[in-house]
Every structure is written in C-alpha cells, then in structure tokens.
Amino acid sequence: MKDKTIALLGKAKQNLEAVKILRDRGFYHVAITRSYYVMFYVMDAILQENNLLFTSHEERIEAFEKHFVLTNHVQKYFQEYLLESLSYRYQADYEPLWQAEKNSSG
C-alpha cells in the first residue's frame, strides 16, 4: 500500500474518532462535516491506490463512481451515503439556520 493511501486511511480513522467525541458532546454540525470527511478520505485512498489523482471533490466523486461503483467493485450504497453526507455537510457549513439533529451526525 502506498504511503499516501496509508496516510489517508489514518486521517479517516482519526476523523471517525473525532466524530464520536463531537457527537457525544452535542457538536452535531461539526460531527456532520467530519463524517463526510471520513468517507471522503476512504474514497480518496482507493483512488490514490489506483493512481487516479484529481484536484476537486467533484472530480474525485465522479471518478470513484465511474471506476468503482459502476463497475461493481464498491457497492452503490457507499456512493449514496457519501453524496448524502456531502449534502448534510453543505447544510452544516453554509446554512446558518439549518439545525442538525443527533441522528444526522453519524
């Protein structure tokens, strides 16, 4: 496994631990954002390991779908969770009146 892949998976694990702490302390908006990044880092690690390198989140998500979801190497529900999480992340980060709930933070 490549060093960058290992580092990305480490970041995913660290963010997952942070999500648990943030959720338990009631910081749901931040937990939602970190939840997205857990999945994003895992997806990015898979892309990295397969020499698929991109600069934007959108490019990575599209490539992941093309190379791994549509080819049935990864189950579609992972992509669905990732996109749902991205939507929640946008709301948590950019919609000041949006209220996060405990069950939407992981």
Secondary structure, 3 states (H helix, E strand, C coil): CCHHHHHHHHHHHHHHHHHHHHHHCCCHHHHHHHHHHHHHHHHHHHHHHCCCCCCCHHHHHHHHHHHHHCCCCCCHHHHHHHHHHHHHHHHHHHCCCCCCCHHHCC
